[in-house]
Amino acid sequence: MTLSQVVESYIAYKRSLGKDFKSKAVKLRAFVKIVGDGDIKQVNPCAVRRFLDGSGPVTSN
């Protein structure tokens, strides 16, 4: 499964529970864009850290 498939399935699941999930969906899709849409098994901690660190100032998000 690709990362985007997992993310879209998760978003659909959350919305099926009645959650709005708009802003979190945007963040998850940004994660896919930054990390790359490869096999979910290939996502490594360094890629996650790179996304979390970002390039701007630290915020509460």
FIGUKOL-231133 format. One record per atom (N, C-alpha, C): residue in one letter; residue number from 0; atom name; y, x, z. Coordinates in Angstrom, 1 decimal, always signed. Each point is the difference from the previous one (the first is absolute). Example, Ala and Ser with C-alpha at 12.3 -4.5 7.8 and 13.67 -1.06 7.14 Angstrom:
// FIGUKOL-231133
+------+-----+------+--------+--------+--------+
: type : seq : atom :     yy :     xx :     zz :
+------+-----+------+--------+--------+--------+
:    a :   0 :    N :   -5.7 :  +13.2 :   +7.8 :
:    a :   0 :   CA :   +1.2 :   -0.9 :   +0.0 :
:    a :   0 :    C :   +1.2 :   +0.9 :   +0.0 :
:    s :   1 :    N :   +1.1 :   -0.4 :   -0.7 :
:    s :   1 :   CA :   +1.1 :   +0.9 :   +0.0 :
:    s :   1 :    C :   +1.1 :   -0.8 :   +0.8 :
+------+-----+------+--------+--------+--------+
***
This chain:
// FIGUKOL-231133
+------+-----+------+--------+--------+--------+
: type : seq : atom :     yy :     xx :     zz :
+------+-----+------+--------+--------+--------+
:    m :   0 :    N :   -1.2 :   +0.8 :   +0.0 :
:    m :   0 :   CA :   +1.2 :   -0.8 :   +0.0 :
:    m :   0 :    C :   +1.2 :   +0.9 :   +0.0 :
:    t :   1 :    N :   +1.1 :   -0.5 :   -0.7 :
:    t :   1 :   CA :   +1.2 :   +0.8 :   +0.0 :
:    t :   1 :    C :   +0.9 :   -0.4 :   +1.1 :
:    l :   2 :    N :   +0.9 :   +0.8 :   +0.4 :
:    l :   2 :   CA :   +0.9 :   -0.3 :   +1.1 :
:    l :   2 :    C :   +0.8 :   -1.2 :   -0.3 :
:    s :   3 :    N :   +0.5 :   -0.3 :   -1.2 :
:    s :   3 :   CA :   +0.7 :   -1.2 :   -0.3 :
:    s :   3 :    C :   -0.8 :   -1.2 :   +0.1 :
:    q :   4 :    N :   -1.3 :   +0.1 :   -0.3 :
:    q :   4 :   CA :   -0.9 :   -1.2 :   +0.2 :
:    q :   4 :    C :   -0.1 :   -0.3 :   +1.5 :
:    v :   5 :    N :   -0.2 :   +1.0 :   +0.8 :
:    v :   5 :   CA :   -0.1 :   -0.2 :   +1.4 :
:    v :   5 :    C :   +1.3 :   -0.6 :   +0.6 :
:    v :   6 :    N :   +1.1 :   +0.5 :   -0.4 :
:    v :   6 :   CA :   +1.3 :   -0.5 :   +0.5 :
:    v :   6 :    C :   +0.2 :   -1.4 :   -0.5 :
:    e :   7 :    N :   -0.2 :   -0.3 :   -1.2 :
:    e :   7 :   CA :   +0.2 :   -1.4 :   -0.5 :
:    e :   7 :    C :   -1.0 :   -1.0 :   +0.7 :
:    s :   8 :    N :   -1.2 :   +0.5 :   +0.2 :
:    s :   8 :   CA :   -1.0 :   -0.9 :   +0.8 :
:    s :   8 :    C :   +0.5 :   -0.3 :   +1.4 :
:    y :   9 :    N :   +0.5 :   +1.1 :   +0.6 :
:    y :   9 :   CA :   +0.5 :   -0.2 :   +1.4 :
:    y :   9 :    C :   +1.2 :   -0.9 :   +0.0 :
:    i :  10 :    N :   +0.9 :   +0.1 :   -0.9 :
:    i :  10 :   CA :   +1.2 :   -0.8 :   -0.1 :
:    i :  10 :    C :   -0.4 :   -1.5 :   -0.2 :
:    a :  11 :    N :   -1.0 :   -0.2 :   -0.9 :
:    a :  11 :   CA :   -0.5 :   -1.4 :   -0.3 :
:    a :  11 :    C :   -0.6 :   -0.5 :   +1.3 :
:    y :  12 :    N :   -0.8 :   +0.8 :   +0.7 :
:    y :  12 :   CA :   -0.6 :   -0.4 :   +1.2 :
:    y :  12 :    C :   +1.0 :   -0.5 :   +1.1 :
:    k :  13 :    N :   +1.0 :   +0.8 :   +0.2 :
:    k :  13 :   CA :   +1.1 :   -0.3 :   +1.0 :
:    k :  13 :    C :   +0.7 :   -1.3 :   -0.4 :
:    r :  14 :    N :   +0.3 :   -0.1 :   -1.3 :
:    r :  14 :   CA :   +0.7 :   -1.2 :   -0.4 :
:    r :  14 :    C :   -0.9 :   -1.3 :   +0.1 :
:    s :  15 :    N :   -1.4 :   +0.2 :   -0.2 :
:    s :  15 :   CA :   -0.9 :   -1.1 :   +0.2 :
:    s :  15 :    C :   +0.0 :   -0.5 :   +1.4 :
:    l :  16 :    N :   +0.4 :   +0.9 :   +1.0 :
:    l :  16 :   CA :   +0.1 :   -0.4 :   +1.4 :
:    l :  16 :    C :   +1.3 :   -0.7 :   +0.3 :
:    g :  17 :    N :   +0.8 :   -0.2 :   -1.0 :
:    g :  17 :   CA :   +1.3 :   -0.7 :   +0.2 :
:    g :  17 :    C :   +1.2 :   +0.9 :   +0.3 :
:    k :  18 :    N :   -0.2 :   +1.3 :   -0.1 :
:    k :  18 :   CA :   +1.1 :   +1.0 :   +0.3 :
:    k :  18 :    C :   +0.8 :   +0.2 :   -1.3 :
:    d :  19 :    N :   +1.3 :   +0.2 :   +0.3 :
:    d :  19 :   CA :   +1.0 :   +0.2 :   -1.1 :
:    d :  19 :    C :   -0.3 :   +1.4 :   -0.7 :
:    f :  20 :    N :   -0.1 :   +1.0 :   +0.8 :
:    f :  20 :   CA :   -0.4 :   +1.3 :   -0.4 :
:    f :  20 :    C :   +0.7 :   +0.7 :   -1.2 :
:    k :  21 :    N :   +1.3 :   -0.4 :   -0.2 :
:    k :  21 :   CA :   +0.7 :   +0.5 :   -1.1 :
:    k :  21 :    C :   +0.5 :   +1.5 :   +0.2 :
:    s :  22 :    N :   +0.6 :   +0.2 :   +1.1 :
:    s :  22 :   CA :   +0.6 :   +1.4 :   +0.2 :
:    s :  22 :    C :   -1.2 :   +1.0 :   +0.2 :
:    k :  23 :    N :   -1.0 :   -0.4 :   +0.7 :
:    k :  23 :   CA :   -1.2 :   +0.9 :   +0.2 :
:    k :  23 :    C :   -0.7 :   +0.3 :   -1.3 :
:    a :  24 :    N :   +0.0 :   -1.1 :   -0.9 :
:    a :  24 :   CA :   -0.6 :   +0.2 :   -1.3 :
:    a :  24 :    C :   +0.8 :   +1.0 :   -0.8 :
:    v :  25 :    N :   +1.3 :   +0.0 :   +0.1 :
:    v :  25 :   CA :   +0.8 :   +1.0 :   -0.7 :
:    v :  25 :    C :   -0.3 :   +1.4 :   +0.5 :
:    k :  26 :    N :   -0.2 :   +0.1 :   +1.2 :
:    k :  26 :   CA :   -0.3 :   +1.4 :   +0.6 :
:    k :  26 :    C :   -1.3 :   +0.5 :   -0.4 :
:    l :  27 :    N :   -1.0 :   -0.9 :   +0.0 :
:    l :  27 :   CA :   -1.3 :   +0.4 :   -0.5 :
:    l :  27 :    C :   -0.1 :   +0.4 :   -1.5 :
:    r :  28 :    N :   +0.8 :   -0.8 :   -0.8 :
:    r :  28 :   CA :   +0.0 :   +0.4 :   -1.4 :
:    r :  28 :    C :   +0.8 :   +1.3 :   -0.2 :
:    a :  29 :    N :   +1.0 :   +0.2 :   +0.8 :
:    a :  29 :   CA :   +0.7 :   +1.3 :   -0.1 :
:    a :  29 :    C :   -1.0 :   +1.2 :   +0.4 :
:    f :  30 :    N :   -0.9 :   -0.3 :   +1.0 :
:    f :  30 :   CA :   -1.0 :   +1.0 :   +0.4 :
:    f :  30 :    C :   -0.9 :   +0.3 :   -1.2 :
:    v :  31 :    N :   -0.4 :   -1.0 :   -0.8 :
:    v :  31 :   CA :   -0.8 :   +0.2 :   -1.1 :
:    v :  31 :    C :   +0.7 :   +0.9 :   -1.1 :
:    k :  32 :    N :   +1.3 :   -0.3 :   -0.1 :
:    k :  32 :   CA :   +0.8 :   +0.7 :   -1.0 :
:    k :  32 :    C :   +0.2 :   +1.5 :   +0.4 :
:    i :  33 :    N :   +0.2 :   +0.3 :   +1.2 :
:    i :  33 :   CA :   +0.2 :   +1.3 :   +0.5 :
:    i :  33 :    C :   -1.4 :   +0.8 :   +0.0 :
:    v :  34 :    N :   -1.0 :   -0.6 :   +0.5 :
:    v :  34 :   CA :   -1.3 :   +0.7 :   +0.2 :
:    v :  34 :    C :   -0.7 :   +0.1 :   -1.4 :
:    g :  35 :    N :   +0.1 :   -1.0 :   -0.8 :
:    g :  35 :   CA :   -0.7 :   -0.1 :   -1.3 :
:    g :  35 :    C :   -1.1 :   -1.0 :   +0.1 :
:    d :  36 :    N :   -0.3 :   -0.6 :   -1.1 :
:    d :  36 :   CA :   -1.0 :   -1.0 :   -0.1 :
:    d :  36 :    C :   -1.3 :   +0.5 :   -0.4 :
:    g :  37 :    N :   -0.6 :   +0.8 :   +0.9 :
:    g :  37 :   CA :   -1.3 :   +0.5 :   -0.3 :
:    g :  37 :    C :   -1.1 :   -0.7 :   +0.9 :
:    d :  38 :    N :   -1.1 :   +0.6 :   +0.0 :
:    d :  38 :   CA :   -1.1 :   -0.6 :   +0.8 :
:    d :  38 :    C :   +0.4 :   +0.0 :   +1.5 :
:    i :  39 :    N :   -0.3 :   -1.0 :   +0.7 :
:    i :  39 :   CA :   +0.4 :   -0.2 :   +1.4 :
:    i :  39 :    C :   -0.6 :   +1.2 :   +0.8 :
:    k :  40 :    N :   -1.2 :   +0.5 :   -0.4 :
:    k :  40 :   CA :   -0.6 :   +1.0 :   +0.8 :
:    k :  40 :    C :   +0.7 :   +1.4 :   -0.1 :
:    q :  41 :    N :   +0.9 :   +0.1 :   -1.0 :
:    q :  41 :   CA :   +0.8 :   +1.2 :   -0.2 :
:    q :  41 :    C :   +1.3 :   +0.1 :   +0.7 :
:    v :  42 :    N :   +0.3 :   -1.1 :   +0.7 :
:    v :  42 :   CA :   +1.3 :   +0.0 :   +0.8 :
:    v :  42 :    C :   -0.3 :   +0.9 :   +1.2 :
:    n :  43 :    N :   +0.8 :   +1.0 :   +0.2 :
:    n :  43 :   CA :   -0.2 :   +1.0 :   +1.1 :
:    n :  43 :    C :   +1.2 :   -0.1 :   +1.0 :
:    p :  44 :    N :   -0.2 :   +0.5 :   +1.2 :
:    p :  44 :   CA :   +1.0 :   +0.0 :   +1.0 :
:    p :  44 :    C :   +1.3 :   +0.6 :   -0.4 :
:    c :  45 :    N :   +0.0 :   +1.1 :   -0.8 :
:    c :  45 :   CA :   +1.2 :   +0.6 :   -0.5 :
:    c :  45 :    C :   +0.9 :   -0.9 :   -0.8 :
:    a :  46 :    N :   -0.7 :   -0.8 :   -0.9 :
:    a :  46 :   CA :   +0.7 :   -0.9 :   -0.8 :
:    a :  46 :    C :   +0.7 :   -1.1 :   +0.8 :
:    v :  47 :    N :   -0.7 :   -0.5 :   +1.0 :
:    v :  47 :   CA :   +0.5 :   -1.0 :   +0.9 :
:    v :  47 :    C :   +1.2 :   +0.6 :   +0.8 :
:    r :  48 :    N :   -0.1 :   +1.2 :   +0.5 :
:    r :  48 :   CA :   +1.0 :   +0.6 :   +0.7 :
:    r :  48 :    C :   +1.3 :   +0.2 :   -0.8 :
:    r :  49 :    N :   -0.2 :   +0.4 :   -1.3 :
:    r :  49 :   CA :   +1.1 :   +0.1 :   -0.9 :
:    r :  49 :    C :   +0.7 :   -1.3 :   -0.2 :
:    f :  50 :    N :   -0.7 :   -1.1 :   -0.1 :
:    f :  50 :   CA :   +0.6 :   -1.3 :   -0.1 :
:    f :  50 :    C :   +0.8 :   -0.4 :   +1.2 :
:    l :  51 :    N :   -0.6 :   +0.2 :   +1.2 :
:    l :  51 :   CA :   +0.6 :   -0.3 :   +1.2 :
:    l :  51 :    C :   +1.2 :   +0.8 :   +0.3 :
:    d :  52 :    N :   +0.0 :   +1.3 :   -0.3 :
:    d :  52 :   CA :   +1.1 :   +0.9 :   +0.2 :
:    d :  52 :    C :   +1.2 :   -0.4 :   -0.9 :
:    g :  53 :    N :   -0.3 :   -0.4 :   -1.2 :
:    g :  53 :   CA :   +1.1 :   -0.5 :   -0.9 :
:    g :  53 :    C :   +1.0 :   +1.2 :   -0.3 :
:    s :  54 :    N :   +1.1 :   -0.4 :   -0.5 :
:    s :  54 :   CA :   +1.1 :   +1.0 :   -0.3 :
:    s :  54 :    C :   +1.3 :   -0.3 :   +0.7 :
:    g :  55 :    N :   +0.1 :   -1.1 :   +0.7 :
:    g :  55 :   CA :   +1.2 :   -0.4 :   +0.6 :
:    g :  55 :    C :   -0.1 :   +0.2 :   +1.5 :
:    p :  56 :    N :   +1.0 :   -0.6 :   +0.7 :
:    p :  56 :   CA :   +0.0 :   +0.1 :   +1.5 :
:    p :  56 :    C :   -1.1 :   -0.8 :   +0.6 :
:    v :  57 :    N :   -0.3 :   +0.3 :   +1.2 :
:    v :  57 :   CA :   -1.1 :   -0.7 :   +0.7 :
:    v :  57 :    C :   +0.6 :   -1.4 :   +0.4 :
:    t :  58 :    N :   -0.8 :   -1.1 :   -0.2 :
:    t :  58 :   CA :   +0.4 :   -1.3 :   +0.4 :
:    t :  58 :    C :   -1.0 :   -0.6 :   +0.8 :
:    s :  59 :    N :   +0.2 :   -1.2 :   +0.5 :
:    s :  59 :   CA :   -1.0 :   -0.7 :   +0.8 :
:    s :  59 :    C :   -1.2 :   -0.5 :   -0.8 :
:    n :  60 :    N :   +0.1 :   +0.0 :   -1.3 :
:    n :  60 :   CA :   -1.1 :   -0.4 :   -0.8 :
:    n :  60 :    C :   -0.9 :   +1.1 :   -0.2 :
+------+-----+------+--------+--------+--------+
***
